[in-house]
Amino acid sequence: MMDKYFVYILTNKNKTVLYTGVTNNLTKRLVEHNDNIEQGKKTFAAKYRCKHLLYNEEYDWIQEAIAREMEIKGWVRAKKLNLTKSVNPNLDFLEDGFLFT
């Protein structure tokens, strides 16, 4: 079985901050982001309470996922929003599809 890698974009409740990350286990990573917020960790995502999934892409190779993450991180906010809205036009929170708790 091949691993899958995900590039993802999170936001906070008011959709004022965007966070881009990469992981090989999106469900676990979403739980970790939420836990970091609850524990008051000093990470960017926790500081800005980014725990709502807006967008994700899947890759077979970690090198491709990391390159894509770095590409997206270099974009201005408007370009990130355009990418997100291309598949999630209403900016719905998508984490329920990944979290089964």
Backbone as a chain_set.jsonl record, in Angstrom:
{"seq": "MMDKYFVYILTNKNKTVLYTGVTNNLTKRLVEHNDNIEQGKKTFAAKYRCKHLLYNEEYDWIQEAIAREMEIKGWVRAKKLNLTKSVNPNLDFLEDGFLFT", "coords": {"N": [[0.832, -1.178, 0.0], [0.604, 2.148, -0.926], [1.719, 5.195, 0.513], [-0.19, 8.164, 1.037], [-0.115, 11.638, 0.537], [-0.967, 14.846, 1.745], [-1.748, 18.159, 0.885], [-3.0, 20.926, 2.5], [-5.456, 23.423, 3.351], [-6.304, 25.414, 6.024], [-8.606, 27.308, 8.061], [-9.791, 29.842, 10.353], [-12.659, 30.263, 12.574], [-13.961, 32.612, 11.7], [-12.946, 32.883, 9.195], [-10.721, 34.486, 8.643], [-8.021, 34.03, 8.565], [-5.601, 32.138, 6.796], [-4.107, 28.969, 6.676], [-1.569, 26.924, 5.481], [-0.605, 23.581, 5.035], [1.175, 20.382, 5.131], [0.801, 16.843, 5.157], [0.869, 13.301, 5.969], [-1.284, 12.08, 6.971], [-4.258, 13.143, 7.056], [-6.584, 13.205, 8.672], [-5.572, 12.639, 11.268], [-3.857, 14.834, 11.507], [-5.617, 17.005, 11.504], [-6.908, 16.581, 13.936], [-4.711, 16.956, 15.613], [-4.179, 19.705, 15.165], [-6.484, 20.815, 16.324], [-6.166, 19.893, 18.972], [-3.8, 21.259, 19.628], [-4.729, 23.882, 19.738], [-6.54, 23.727, 21.895], [-4.734, 23.116, 23.926], [-3.254, 25.372, 24.082], [-0.896, 25.718, 22.621], [2.043, 27.16, 21.08], [1.894, 27.512, 18.248], [1.543, 28.654, 14.825], [-0.958, 28.0, 13.641], [-2.446, 27.319, 15.933], [-2.337, 29.696, 17.416], [-3.864, 31.432, 15.833], [-6.153, 30.028, 15.769], [-6.75, 28.17, 13.739], [-8.489, 25.644, 12.469], [-10.332, 24.636, 10.796], [-11.011, 22.871, 7.931], [-10.611, 23.841, 4.617], [-9.723, 23.13, 2.112], [-8.03, 20.601, 0.192], [-5.412, 18.683, -1.317], [-4.29, 15.674, -2.873], [-1.4, 13.606, -2.949], [0.986, 11.272, -4.303], [3.666, 11.266, -3.828], [5.899, 12.491, -1.44], [7.721, 14.525, -1.984], [6.533, 15.963, -4.055], [4.261, 16.911, -2.743], [5.37, 18.541, -0.738], [6.652, 20.454, -2.334], [4.423, 21.613, -3.561], [3.07, 22.611, -1.307], [4.918, 24.604, -0.505], [4.806, 26.234, -2.754], [2.107, 27.176, -2.657], [2.168, 28.462, -0.158], [3.687, 30.637, -0.818], [2.01, 32.285, -2.175], [-0.205, 35.135, -2.516], [-2.966, 36.053, -0.389], [-5.412, 36.329, -1.872], [-5.004, 34.715, -4.124], [-4.773, 32.206, -2.936], [-7.358, 31.977, -1.91], [-8.808, 31.941, -4.314], [-7.952, 29.489, -5.393], [-8.977, 27.743, -3.431], [-11.743, 28.316, -3.612], [-12.217, 27.306, -6.129], [-12.854, 24.655, -5.861], [-14.386, 24.624, -3.625], [-16.647, 26.573, -3.447], [-18.254, 27.985, -1.601], [-16.732, 28.185, 0.611], [-17.031, 26.223, 2.592], [-16.727, 24.443, 5.702], [-14.839, 21.589, 5.755], [-13.988, 19.546, 7.392], [-15.606, 17.647, 8.654], [-15.916, 15.537, 6.915], [-13.597, 14.181, 7.293], [-13.182, 13.804, 9.96], [-14.434, 11.661, 12.331], [-15.644, 11.847, 14.802]], "CA": [[0.0, 0.0, 0.0], [1.38, 3.375, -1.009], [1.283, 6.311, 1.334], [-0.749, 9.349, 0.388], [0.292, 12.879, 1.184], [-1.986, 15.86, 1.541], [-1.543, 19.585, 1.096], [-4.311, 21.36, 2.963], [-5.616, 24.802, 3.794], [-7.209, 25.58, 7.153], [-8.965, 28.664, 8.436], [-10.431, 29.958, 11.663], [-14.126, 30.332, 12.53], [-14.398, 33.78, 10.928], [-12.3, 32.811, 7.881], [-9.851, 35.648, 8.479], [-6.636, 33.578, 8.452], [-5.413, 30.892, 6.05], [-2.912, 28.216, 7.039], [-1.286, 25.854, 4.528], [0.268, 22.566, 5.602], [1.318, 19.109, 4.433], [0.777, 15.712, 6.085], [0.564, 12.0, 5.374], [-2.501, 11.584, 7.618], [-5.033, 14.368, 7.215], [-7.47, 13.092, 9.832], [-4.746, 12.786, 12.469], [-3.325, 16.197, 11.568], [-6.712, 17.895, 11.907], [-7.065, 16.377, 15.383], [-3.559, 17.604, 16.249], [-4.392, 21.16, 15.141], [-7.497, 21.112, 17.335], [-5.544, 19.678, 20.279], [-2.854, 22.356, 19.863], [-5.523, 25.05, 20.138], [-7.051, 23.475, 23.244], [-3.61, 23.088, 24.871], [-2.588, 26.67, 24.079], [0.44, 25.619, 22.027], [2.497, 28.397, 20.428], [2.045, 27.341, 16.804], [0.78, 29.635, 14.048], [-2.349, 27.549, 13.505], [-3.109, 27.409, 17.236], [-2.452, 31.112, 17.785], [-4.954, 32.025, 15.068], [-7.288, 29.109, 15.909], [-7.032, 27.561, 12.428], [-8.802, 24.219, 12.631], [-11.391, 24.286, 9.853], [-10.484, 22.494, 6.627], [-11.266, 24.437, 3.452], [-9.194, 22.645, 0.834], [-6.915, 19.658, 0.241], [-4.961, 17.982, -2.527], [-3.652, 14.41, -2.525], [-0.217, 13.278, -3.739], [1.623, 9.981, -4.054], [5.069, 11.487, -3.489], [6.068, 13.559, -0.459], [8.448, 15.64, -2.595], [5.548, 16.771, -4.785], [3.394, 17.567, -1.765], [6.136, 19.622, -0.102], [6.839, 21.508, -3.339], [3.128, 22.288, -3.722], [2.841, 23.394, -0.091], [5.764, 25.791, -0.564], [4.258, 27.093, -3.801], [0.892, 27.829, -2.149], [2.552, 29.366, 0.928], [4.252, 31.839, -1.423], [0.961, 33.061, -2.829], [-0.977, 36.109, -1.752], [-4.239, 35.522, 0.117], [-6.432, 36.267, -2.922], [-4.736, 33.55, -4.973], [-5.136, 31.03, -2.133], [-8.827, 31.918, -1.883], [-9.271, 31.513, -5.642], [-7.718, 28.042, -5.464], [-9.942, 27.099, -2.54], [-13.094, 28.483, -4.159], [-12.368, 26.525, -7.362], [-13.47, 23.371, -5.496], [-15.229, 24.844, -2.449], [-17.047, 27.96, -3.712], [-18.878, 28.63, -0.436], [-15.777, 28.088, 1.72], [-17.603, 25.367, 3.639], [-15.787, 23.69, 6.516], [-14.875, 20.223, 5.221], [-13.374, 18.566, 8.289], [-16.529, 16.565, 9.03], [-15.665, 14.416, 6.021], [-12.37, 13.511, 7.708], [-13.235, 13.507, 11.394], [-15.612, 10.841, 12.586], [-15.84, 11.821, 16.244]], "C": [[0.879, 1.246, 0.0], [0.813, 4.426, -0.067], [0.698, 7.392, 0.457], [-0.31, 10.55, 1.208], [-0.697, 13.964, 0.806], [-1.418, 17.252, 1.784], [-2.921, 20.118, 1.453], [-4.279, 22.828, 3.367], [-6.676, 24.818, 4.886], [-7.538, 27.055, 7.33], [-9.53, 28.649, 9.846], [-11.939, 30.142, 11.481], [-14.631, 31.47, 11.642], [-13.769, 33.87, 9.538], [-11.406, 34.022, 7.599], [-8.384, 35.281, 8.29], [-6.619, 32.288, 7.646], [-4.087, 30.27, 6.46], [-2.757, 27.076, 6.04], [-0.307, 24.877, 5.152], [0.334, 21.334, 4.722], [1.38, 17.995, 5.476], [0.576, 14.415, 5.311], [-0.672, 11.373, 6.008], [-3.365, 12.788, 7.963], [-5.943, 14.317, 8.436], [-6.691, 13.324, 11.123], [-4.25, 14.224, 12.607], [-4.399, 17.199, 11.978], [-6.97, 17.793, 13.409], [-5.924, 17.078, 16.12], [-3.713, 19.124, 16.268], [-5.401, 21.56, 16.22], [-6.922, 20.967, 18.747], [-4.572, 20.806, 20.624], [-3.57, 23.622, 20.315], [-5.979, 24.886, 21.58], [-5.945, 23.524, 24.297], [-2.842, 24.412, 24.907], [-1.177, 26.639, 23.532], [0.752, 26.89, 21.237], [2.784, 28.183, 18.94], [1.21, 28.4, 16.085], [-0.693, 29.248, 14.001], [-3.102, 27.652, 14.826], [-3.332, 28.861, 17.635], [-3.657, 31.757, 17.108], [-6.185, 31.118, 14.986], [-7.736, 28.515, 14.556], [-7.243, 26.064, 12.611], [-9.862, 23.747, 11.644], [-10.813, 24.068, 8.458], [-11.307, 23.126, 5.511], [-10.909, 23.735, 2.156], [-8.132, 21.581, 1.1], [-6.652, 19.051, -1.12], [-4.218, 16.726, -2.069], [-2.512, 14.117, -3.49], [0.305, 11.906, -3.362], [3.053, 10.137, -3.542], [5.195, 12.68, -2.551], [6.775, 14.768, -1.068], [7.498, 16.558, -3.365], [4.666, 17.554, -3.821], [4.116, 18.746, -1.109], [6.341, 20.775, -1.083], [5.545, 22.301, -3.529], [2.799, 23.136, -2.5], [3.646, 24.692, -0.147], [5.271, 26.766, -1.631], [3.054, 27.886, -3.27], [1.243, 28.817, -1.039], [3.12, 30.676, 0.374], [3.223, 32.745, -2.084], [0.37, 34.113, -1.898], [-2.319, 35.484, -1.381], [-5.279, 35.342, -0.991], [-6.237, 35.043, -3.816], [-5.073, 32.251, -4.237], [-6.657, 30.874, -2.077], [-9.389, 31.47, -3.225], [-9.088, 30.012, -5.822], [-8.77, 27.303, -4.643], [-11.344, 27.144, -3.128], [-13.298, 27.715, -5.463], [-12.999, 25.161, -7.088], [-14.433, 23.495, -4.319], [-15.733, 26.294, -2.505], [-17.651, 28.691, -2.526], [-17.962, 28.658, 0.785], [-16.377, 27.345, 2.911], [-16.482, 24.703, 4.419], [-15.935, 22.211, 6.156], [-14.392, 19.159, 6.196], [-14.307, 17.44, 8.689], [-16.364, 15.347, 8.137], [-14.448, 13.609, 6.41], [-12.392, 13.111, 9.173], [-14.539, 12.787, 11.697], [-15.866, 10.747, 14.084], [-17.107, 12.571, 16.604]], "O": [[1.785, 1.38, 0.823], [-0.398, 4.533, 0.124], [1.047, 7.52, -0.716], [-0.158, 10.467, 2.427], [-1.203, 13.996, -0.316], [-0.704, 17.488, 2.758], [-3.904, 19.799, 0.784], [-3.229, 23.389, 3.679], [-7.785, 24.313, 4.711], [-6.842, 27.931, 6.818], [-9.722, 27.593, 10.449], [-12.431, 30.172, 10.353], [-15.614, 31.309, 10.919], [-14.027, 34.815, 8.793], [-11.342, 34.515, 6.473], [-7.583, 36.128, 7.896], [-7.504, 31.445, 7.789], [-3.073, 30.959, 6.576], [-3.711, 26.343, 5.781], [0.702, 25.283, 5.73], [-0.353, 21.24, 3.705], [1.945, 18.181, 6.554], [0.167, 14.427, 4.15], [-1.07, 10.27, 5.636], [-3.222, 13.38, 9.033], [-6.052, 15.306, 9.161], [-7.105, 14.115, 11.97], [-4.229, 14.769, 13.711], [-4.119, 18.14, 12.721], [-7.22, 18.8, 14.072], [-6.153, 17.725, 17.143], [-3.412, 19.763, 17.275], [-5.189, 22.534, 16.943], [-7.161, 21.811, 19.611], [-4.519, 21.258, 21.768], [-3.073, 24.348, 21.175], [-5.825, 25.797, 22.394], [-6.189, 23.928, 25.434], [-1.89, 24.558, 25.674], [-0.341, 27.448, 23.934], [-0.149, 27.597, 20.787], [3.814, 28.632, 18.437], [0.285, 28.971, 16.663], [-1.568, 30.065, 14.287], [-4.274, 28.031, 14.84], [-4.399, 29.213, 18.138], [-4.384, 32.533, 17.729], [-7.129, 31.392, 14.244], [-8.928, 28.382, 14.279], [-6.301, 25.317, 12.874], [-10.245, 22.577, 11.66], [-10.204, 24.967, 7.878], [-12.528, 22.975, 5.456], [-11.693, 23.739, 1.207], [-7.42, 21.642, 2.102], [-7.547, 18.925, -1.955], [-3.595, 16.717, -1.007], [-2.631, 14.346, -4.693], [0.097, 11.433, -2.245], [3.585, 9.234, -2.896], [4.662, 13.754, -2.83], [6.47, 15.907, -0.715], [7.641, 17.78, -3.332], [4.361, 18.723, -4.058], [3.539, 19.821, -0.947], [6.217, 21.941, -0.707], [5.577, 23.526, -3.645], [2.304, 24.255, -2.635], [3.11, 25.765, 0.133], [5.315, 27.981, -1.435], [2.992, 29.107, -3.414], [0.67, 29.905, -0.986], [3.038, 31.713, 1.034], [3.549, 33.855, -2.504], [0.434, 34.0, -0.673], [-2.748, 34.504, -1.99], [-5.955, 34.315, -1.042], [-7.212, 34.407, -4.217], [-5.594, 31.31, -4.835], [-7.176, 29.763, -2.186], [-10.348, 30.699, -3.267], [-9.973, 29.338, -6.347], [-9.377, 26.344, -5.12], [-12.052, 26.137, -3.143], [-14.439, 27.492, -5.868], [-13.612, 24.572, -7.979], [-15.206, 22.577, -4.047], [-15.305, 27.136, -1.716], [-17.562, 29.917, -2.458], [-18.364, 29.099, 1.862], [-16.256, 27.765, 4.061], [-15.414, 24.429, 3.873], [-17.028, 21.652, 6.244], [-14.388, 17.976, 5.855], [-13.832, 16.359, 9.038], [-16.647, 14.229, 8.567], [-14.263, 12.489, 5.934], [-11.694, 12.18, 9.577], [-15.619, 13.265, 11.351], [-16.258, 9.693, 14.584], [-17.454, 12.667, 17.781]]}, "num_chains": 1, "name": "protein.A"}
